[in-house]
Amino acid sequence: MLKPLLAAAALSLPLAACMSSPPDRLAGDQPPPTVESVDLDRYLGLWFEVARAEHGFEDGCQGVTAFYEMNDDGTIRVINRCWKDSLDGELDVAEGRARLADPGDTAKLEVSFFGPFYGDYWILDLAEDYSWAVVSEPAGRYLWILSRDPQPGEAFIEERLSFLQGLGYDTEGLVYPDQWESLAAMPTTGLPDGAVQ
């Protein structure tokens, strides 16, 4: 899963190297722990952004999705989509790529939307069935809660927030973008053919 958007974009995904940094949300100096390993083939596909830390490159973004598919060279194609200000707003699509920072650690990726600049994409928590994920980076400045379901429910959100608080994250002021009522209700504009099964 590798995250959101705009011409300055990310989802999923992190562009810390290219943007002014938001505040650190993680207490202490230790980076957060990640999951032990990730089956990248299972991680591919469509993700909905349920919550995010506030940052400039997703300002006003609603209906945010991230789509990942494997490239022939072993990198991952990343397509982030955002509707500006409302689900009826203008669509922004940003395309980038992700790669493993260390081939031996499948929970730590790097994502780029701008040439040689990469931002960390660390998977902190992941459902056994790959139905949701929590993504951040070493300093805790960027944070996303992702789900395969655009409406995973309040109990799901509370459980993920509790997990993050247990790691020392400040979860106050997270952004909860509007999302589609269902997968069927989501426009497929900007996604490759066959992206939505």
Backbone bond lengths (Angstrom), bond angles and torsions (degrees), N, CA, C in turn:
res aa  C-N    CA-C-N  psi(-1)  N-CA   C-N-CA  omega(-1)  CA-C   N-CA-C  phi
1 M - - - 1.410 - - 1.460 107.92 -
2 L 1.343 120.22 129.75 1.443 114.57 -170.48 1.502 109.67 -149.86
3 K 1.105 126.45 100.88 1.433 142.61 -152.68 1.486 130.61 -86.12
4 P 1.773 126.08 175.52 1.456 138.83 -116.11 1.533 119.06 -83.19
5 L 1.175 157.30 168.50 1.421 149.38 -14.38 1.505 128.08 169.92
6 L 1.298 116.01 -161.50 1.437 127.01 -175.98 1.507 110.21 57.22
7 A 1.318 113.51 -177.07 1.451 116.88 174.78 1.496 108.74 -67.86
8 A 1.285 118.36 -12.99 1.459 121.24 177.98 1.497 111.41 -112.31
9 A 1.210 116.81 11.69 1.437 133.76 -162.70 1.485 123.40 -53.18
10 A 1.303 111.31 165.02 1.428 116.15 166.28 1.479 110.45 -160.57
11 L 2.142 159.65 -110.20 0.997 167.23 -145.18 0.702 131.85 109.96
12 S 0.618 61.65 -135.59 1.224 66.70 125.83 1.222 123.58 -95.19
13 L 0.837 136.18 74.07 0.933 132.70 146.05 1.496 134.08 177.21
14 P 1.304 138.62 127.73 1.451 154.89 -168.56 1.525 115.23 -52.32
15 L 1.303 115.24 124.50 1.452 120.34 174.21 1.512 109.91 -129.89
16 A 1.299 117.60 43.28 1.457 121.87 -174.93 1.516 112.47 -57.12
17 A 1.300 116.38 -33.15 1.463 118.87 -177.42 1.521 112.14 -68.87
18 C 1.321 117.24 -19.69 1.461 120.48 -173.42 1.521 113.16 -105.78
19 M 1.312 118.15 -14.58 1.449 120.54 -171.60 1.526 109.87 -121.04
20 S 1.336 116.33 162.93 1.455 118.49 171.31 1.521 107.56 -67.98
21 S 1.311 116.68 140.17 1.459 120.86 -171.07 1.522 112.47 -79.80
22 P 1.338 116.15 135.24 1.462 119.76 172.17 1.519 109.64 -75.23
23 P 1.331 117.96 172.56 1.465 119.46 -179.09 1.520 112.73 -64.95
24 D 1.316 114.73 149.86 1.461 122.19 175.20 1.523 108.42 -69.42
25 R 1.338 117.03 126.27 1.465 121.61 -179.79 1.532 112.29 -100.60
26 L 1.305 117.14 1.43 1.457 121.38 -174.11 1.521 110.55 -108.69
27 A 1.332 116.69 123.33 1.462 121.35 179.81 1.529 110.11 -68.47
28 G 1.325 116.02 145.47 1.457 121.07 176.86 1.510 113.02 81.45
29 D 1.338 114.88 -177.48 1.458 120.81 -175.49 1.519 113.40 -105.85
30 Q 1.335 117.26 -3.76 1.458 120.08 -177.32 1.529 110.79 -86.37
31 P 1.318 118.09 135.43 1.466 119.55 175.26 1.525 110.58 -65.51
32 P 1.325 117.41 156.58 1.467 119.33 -178.11 1.525 111.50 -72.24
33 P 1.335 117.59 151.68 1.465 119.78 175.08 1.525 110.09 -74.21
34 T 1.305 115.94 151.06 1.463 121.54 176.86 1.529 109.53 -109.64
35 V 1.334 115.54 171.55 1.455 119.24 172.29 1.529 108.50 -66.08
36 E 1.321 115.42 161.86 1.464 119.59 -175.17 1.524 112.20 -66.27
37 S 1.322 116.64 -45.01 1.458 120.26 179.86 1.524 109.12 -158.34
38 V 1.334 114.97 159.78 1.457 121.61 -179.65 1.522 108.43 -131.14
39 D 1.332 116.65 131.42 1.455 121.81 171.76 1.525 106.00 -83.27
40 L 1.324 116.50 100.55 1.459 120.25 -172.78 1.525 112.59 -61.77
41 D 1.328 117.67 -31.12 1.467 119.56 177.48 1.526 110.90 -62.40
42 R 1.321 116.81 -37.29 1.473 120.66 178.45 1.522 111.64 -76.59
43 Y 1.313 116.55 -24.32 1.464 120.93 -179.00 1.533 111.60 -77.68
44 L 1.306 117.78 -20.77 1.457 121.69 -179.41 1.523 110.74 -62.73
45 G 1.344 115.60 165.12 1.456 120.45 177.91 1.511 112.00 109.05
46 L 1.314 114.99 -160.49 1.460 122.60 -172.19 1.519 112.18 -96.07
47 W 1.338 116.04 134.73 1.463 123.41 176.02 1.533 109.12 -127.47
48 F 1.324 115.21 144.24 1.457 121.81 173.76 1.527 109.34 -104.87
49 E 1.312 116.43 137.94 1.456 120.79 176.23 1.529 108.97 -81.68
50 V 1.333 115.67 117.98 1.465 121.74 179.17 1.523 110.66 -91.44
51 A 1.324 116.56 -39.20 1.471 121.60 179.82 1.519 108.77 -153.18
52 R 1.337 115.43 156.57 1.462 120.70 177.89 1.517 109.79 -151.97
53 A 1.324 115.54 156.76 1.452 120.77 167.79 1.527 107.65 -74.04
54 E 1.314 115.97 145.78 1.467 121.01 -179.65 1.520 110.09 -66.44
55 H 1.323 116.51 132.18 1.463 121.52 174.29 1.518 108.31 -159.39
56 G 1.323 116.36 158.09 1.450 121.79 -169.77 1.510 115.66 -64.58
57 F 1.352 118.59 -34.72 1.453 118.01 -171.21 1.517 113.81 -77.27
58 E 1.342 118.39 -5.69 1.463 121.02 172.51 1.528 111.12 -118.15
59 D 1.294 116.95 22.05 1.459 120.39 -177.41 1.531 110.91 -57.66
60 G 1.334 116.42 123.28 1.456 121.87 177.91 1.513 115.08 77.43
61 C 1.318 118.40 4.86 1.464 120.98 -175.86 1.528 112.35 -74.55
62 Q 1.321 115.60 131.37 1.458 123.50 175.33 1.530 108.34 -124.67
63 G 1.342 115.57 160.79 1.456 119.17 177.44 1.513 113.77 58.24
64 V 1.318 117.03 33.83 1.472 121.12 -172.18 1.530 110.97 -71.46
65 T 1.331 115.41 132.12 1.463 121.05 173.56 1.515 109.67 -131.32
66 A 1.332 114.92 157.20 1.465 122.44 171.87 1.517 107.32 -130.66
67 F 1.318 116.49 134.89 1.463 121.72 179.17 1.519 108.44 -124.14
68 Y 1.342 115.81 132.37 1.455 121.50 -178.83 1.523 110.52 -123.40
69 E 1.330 115.93 135.34 1.463 120.40 172.06 1.525 108.75 -144.49
70 M 1.333 115.82 152.43 1.454 121.10 -175.00 1.526 111.16 -77.35
71 N 1.321 115.32 133.89 1.463 121.47 171.95 1.521 110.09 -86.67
72 D 1.329 116.24 161.66 1.460 120.61 -179.81 1.525 112.59 -61.71
73 D 1.351 116.95 -27.42 1.464 119.76 -177.28 1.533 113.31 -88.02
74 G 1.332 116.67 6.44 1.464 120.01 178.12 1.509 114.46 91.95
75 T 1.346 117.81 -9.02 1.462 120.39 172.47 1.533 108.27 -80.34
76 I 1.307 116.08 172.85 1.457 121.68 -178.35 1.522 109.71 -114.89
77 R 1.296 115.43 127.71 1.465 121.16 174.65 1.532 108.67 -76.09
78 V 1.324 116.29 132.31 1.463 122.32 -178.58 1.525 108.81 -119.03
79 I 1.323 116.60 126.02 1.466 121.04 175.26 1.528 107.47 -123.95
80 N 1.326 116.54 112.39 1.458 121.95 178.15 1.518 109.43 -104.97
81 R 1.335 115.32 136.75 1.466 120.52 179.45 1.524 109.99 -126.29
82 C 1.332 115.60 146.58 1.464 122.42 -179.03 1.515 108.51 -149.98
83 W 1.319 116.16 135.96 1.458 121.44 172.59 1.524 107.54 -101.45
84 K 1.310 116.19 123.37 1.463 121.36 -173.18 1.525 111.97 -72.01
85 D 1.330 115.04 120.09 1.467 125.51 170.65 1.521 115.24 73.47
86 S 1.331 119.35 -25.45 1.468 120.83 176.88 1.522 108.01 -162.33
87 L 1.329 116.01 167.29 1.460 119.84 178.03 1.527 111.83 -67.18
88 D 1.318 116.76 -14.30 1.464 121.71 175.78 1.524 112.09 -97.94
89 G 1.327 117.25 4.23 1.456 121.52 -175.80 1.515 113.22 -78.26
90 E 1.327 114.91 -174.50 1.457 121.25 179.72 1.521 110.39 -73.11
91 L 1.315 115.70 136.69 1.463 121.45 179.88 1.520 110.84 -82.99
92 D 1.329 116.47 131.45 1.461 123.61 170.37 1.523 107.96 -112.94
93 V 1.305 116.54 134.75 1.462 121.93 177.32 1.519 108.47 -125.80
94 A 1.314 116.82 130.74 1.460 121.67 176.53 1.527 108.51 -125.27
95 E 1.314 116.50 135.15 1.458 120.53 -179.59 1.521 109.78 -118.68
96 G 1.314 115.12 135.44 1.457 120.96 178.40 1.510 110.18 -145.73
97 R 1.320 114.57 -159.26 1.459 118.66 178.16 1.511 109.08 -146.80
98 A 1.326 114.92 155.52 1.461 121.71 178.28 1.524 108.99 -126.08
99 R 1.324 113.92 155.30 1.462 120.02 178.03 1.519 107.54 -148.54
100 L 1.309 115.70 161.83 1.459 120.42 174.68 1.523 108.86 -74.38
101 A 1.331 116.10 131.53 1.465 120.08 175.70 1.524 110.17 -67.29
102 D 1.331 115.42 -36.37 1.463 123.34 178.82 1.529 106.11 -138.12
103 P 1.316 119.32 118.66 1.469 120.60 -177.42 1.524 113.88 -55.07
104 G 1.323 116.93 -20.77 1.456 120.28 -179.67 1.526 113.93 -88.32
105 D 1.334 117.49 -2.44 1.472 121.09 -177.58 1.520 108.80 -129.94
106 T 1.325 116.65 96.37 1.460 121.69 -174.25 1.525 113.55 -79.82
107 A 1.333 118.62 -2.83 1.470 121.33 177.93 1.523 112.11 -92.86
108 K 1.319 117.39 -6.87 1.461 121.08 -177.67 1.528 109.32 -120.71
109 L 1.326 113.84 109.50 1.459 119.80 179.33 1.513 110.14 -115.72
110 E 1.320 114.31 170.50 1.458 122.24 173.65 1.524 107.06 -126.09
111 V 1.319 116.58 139.49 1.465 121.71 -178.88 1.515 109.15 -122.85
112 S 1.334 115.85 138.42 1.456 120.71 178.61 1.520 110.53 -131.41
113 F 1.324 115.64 135.61 1.456 122.27 169.78 1.531 110.54 -116.57
114 F 1.326 116.03 -8.59 1.465 120.68 -175.87 1.517 110.32 -133.48
115 G 1.322 116.50 94.44 1.452 121.42 171.55 1.515 114.45 49.02
116 P 1.341 116.32 -124.04 1.459 119.53 -173.82 1.530 113.82 -83.13
117 F 1.326 118.32 -2.17 1.459 120.82 -175.01 1.529 110.88 -86.11
118 Y 1.321 116.18 125.85 1.460 121.89 -179.64 1.521 109.94 -122.45
119 G 1.328 115.94 144.84 1.461 122.26 173.49 1.516 109.56 -116.31
120 D 1.334 116.32 148.02 1.463 121.10 -179.22 1.520 111.67 -70.15
121 Y 1.315 115.32 142.30 1.461 124.27 178.89 1.525 106.28 -135.08
122 W 1.326 116.57 94.65 1.463 122.23 -176.24 1.519 110.18 -104.45
123 I 1.302 116.27 130.22 1.463 121.63 179.51 1.529 108.05 -92.79
124 L 1.335 115.08 107.30 1.460 121.25 -174.93 1.526 112.81 -85.20
125 D 1.314 116.00 -32.43 1.463 120.34 -177.62 1.522 107.70 -150.94
126 L 1.330 115.91 146.85 1.455 120.04 -173.33 1.526 109.03 -153.98
127 A 1.318 116.15 131.51 1.461 120.13 177.81 1.527 110.59 -64.99
128 E 1.320 116.53 147.80 1.461 120.37 178.81 1.514 111.82 -58.72
129 D 1.336 116.15 -34.08 1.468 120.21 179.63 1.532 112.71 -93.68
130 Y 1.332 117.14 9.72 1.460 123.39 178.37 1.532 112.01 60.80
131 S 1.327 116.37 33.86 1.462 121.07 179.82 1.525 112.51 -91.05
132 W 1.326 117.93 -13.62 1.466 121.91 176.44 1.520 109.69 -155.27
133 A 1.335 115.25 161.65 1.464 121.01 179.77 1.519 109.72 -152.68
134 V 1.336 115.50 154.27 1.464 122.45 173.33 1.523 106.72 -120.69
135 V 1.333 116.07 126.34 1.465 121.89 -172.64 1.530 109.61 -125.41
136 S 1.328 116.03 138.79 1.460 121.02 175.66 1.529 108.35 -150.06
137 E 1.333 116.19 -153.30 1.461 121.74 178.48 1.523 108.48 -152.32
138 P 1.326 119.23 172.27 1.459 121.10 -167.69 1.523 115.79 -55.01
139 A 1.326 118.86 -36.34 1.463 120.91 -177.22 1.525 113.12 -92.89
140 G 1.329 118.05 -3.60 1.454 120.46 178.83 1.513 114.83 74.50
141 R 1.324 117.95 16.12 1.464 120.42 -178.19 1.521 111.84 -77.02
142 Y 1.323 116.08 -33.58 1.460 121.27 179.86 1.517 108.55 -111.77
143 L 1.316 115.63 146.39 1.462 119.95 -174.23 1.517 108.94 -157.85
144 W 1.327 115.84 132.70 1.457 121.10 175.48 1.523 110.37 -137.54
145 I 1.318 115.76 142.63 1.463 123.16 166.87 1.521 105.49 -110.67
146 L 1.323 116.21 123.00 1.459 122.63 -174.73 1.515 110.90 -120.35
147 S 1.319 115.53 150.66 1.464 120.59 179.38 1.520 109.36 -146.54
148 R 1.320 116.01 152.07 1.464 120.26 172.78 1.530 110.43 -74.99
149 D 1.315 116.59 -19.57 1.465 124.08 -177.95 1.530 108.23 -102.83
150 P 1.337 119.07 126.58 1.460 119.00 179.74 1.523 114.39 -67.27
151 Q 1.332 117.40 -17.66 1.471 121.97 -179.36 1.530 109.43 -131.04
152 P 1.334 118.01 73.06 1.477 119.83 -175.09 1.522 114.61 -75.67
153 G 1.341 118.93 -13.34 1.463 121.17 175.36 1.516 114.37 99.11
154 E 1.333 114.87 159.17 1.465 121.92 -176.47 1.521 112.34 -65.58
155 A 1.325 118.14 -39.31 1.467 120.41 -178.72 1.532 109.99 -61.78
156 F 1.322 116.91 -41.19 1.461 121.01 177.23 1.529 110.48 -59.20
157 I 1.329 116.72 -46.36 1.460 120.68 -178.38 1.523 110.54 -63.25
158 E 1.321 117.05 -44.74 1.467 120.54 -179.54 1.524 111.46 -61.05
159 E 1.323 117.46 -39.03 1.468 120.71 178.90 1.528 111.30 -65.05
160 R 1.324 116.63 -40.89 1.464 119.38 179.43 1.529 111.08 -69.15
161 L 1.336 117.01 -39.04 1.466 119.95 177.89 1.518 110.64 -63.86
162 S 1.316 116.65 -40.74 1.464 120.71 178.67 1.530 110.76 -61.96
163 F 1.313 116.67 -41.65 1.463 121.46 176.78 1.529 110.50 -59.11
164 L 1.324 116.43 -47.71 1.462 120.72 -178.71 1.523 112.12 -64.90
165 Q 1.307 116.66 -41.70 1.467 120.41 177.60 1.521 110.54 -61.47
166 G 1.327 116.68 -35.72 1.460 120.86 177.70 1.522 113.01 -65.11
167 L 1.338 116.15 -24.94 1.468 120.84 176.44 1.522 112.27 -86.08
168 G 1.331 116.50 -6.79 1.459 120.22 -179.04 1.508 114.46 99.53
169 Y 1.331 118.12 12.97 1.464 121.29 178.92 1.527 110.76 -81.16
170 D 1.319 114.58 141.77 1.456 121.62 170.14 1.532 106.81 -86.38
171 T 1.324 117.31 112.68 1.465 120.36 -176.75 1.528 112.51 -100.41
172 E 1.335 116.96 5.00 1.464 119.27 176.06 1.528 109.71 -68.94
173 G 1.308 116.19 141.39 1.453 120.24 175.16 1.509 115.42 78.29
174 L 1.343 118.06 12.03 1.457 118.34 174.41 1.531 109.59 -64.35
175 V 1.317 115.90 152.63 1.462 122.16 178.76 1.526 108.72 -96.33
176 Y 1.329 116.67 133.07 1.461 123.02 178.94 1.531 107.47 -116.34
177 P 1.318 117.96 92.85 1.466 119.84 -174.31 1.528 111.52 -66.99
178 D 1.336 115.28 151.03 1.459 119.38 170.31 1.519 107.96 -60.14
179 Q 1.339 115.56 143.50 1.455 119.64 178.46 1.523 109.44 -133.09
180 W 1.313 114.52 164.87 1.457 121.48 -179.56 1.517 109.94 -67.25
181 E 1.310 116.90 151.55 1.468 121.70 -179.43 1.526 111.94 -65.23
182 S 1.321 115.88 -28.51 1.460 120.82 -178.62 1.520 108.85 -160.50
183 L 1.310 115.62 167.69 1.464 120.24 175.90 1.529 109.97 -60.31
184 A 1.336 116.57 -39.65 1.464 120.66 -178.38 1.530 111.99 -64.70
185 A 1.339 116.77 -28.79 1.467 120.84 -178.44 1.526 112.72 -80.29
186 M 1.324 117.49 -13.09 1.463 121.66 -175.36 1.530 111.24 -78.69
187 P 1.334 118.67 130.13 1.471 120.00 173.18 1.531 110.65 -64.35
188 T 1.305 116.23 145.75 1.471 120.15 179.70 1.531 112.03 -99.89
189 T 1.321 117.36 5.60 1.464 121.59 178.42 1.529 110.20 -54.05
190 G 1.319 116.41 132.14 1.452 121.26 178.28 1.509 115.05 90.75
191 L 1.348 117.25 -7.41 1.455 121.37 178.72 1.522 109.95 -100.90
192 P 1.337 118.14 152.25 1.457 120.07 176.91 1.534 110.71 -66.27
193 D 1.307 116.16 155.78 1.466 120.48 174.32 1.528 109.26 -57.04
194 G 1.306 116.35 136.10 1.463 120.50 178.46 1.515 114.32 81.64
195 A 1.328 117.67 4.63 1.469 119.98 -178.93 1.511 112.19 -67.67
196 V 1.323 116.98 -31.30 1.460 121.89 -179.37 1.513 108.24 -108.99
197 Q 1.318 115.67 117.45 1.477 120.82 -177.93 1.520 110.63 -93.83
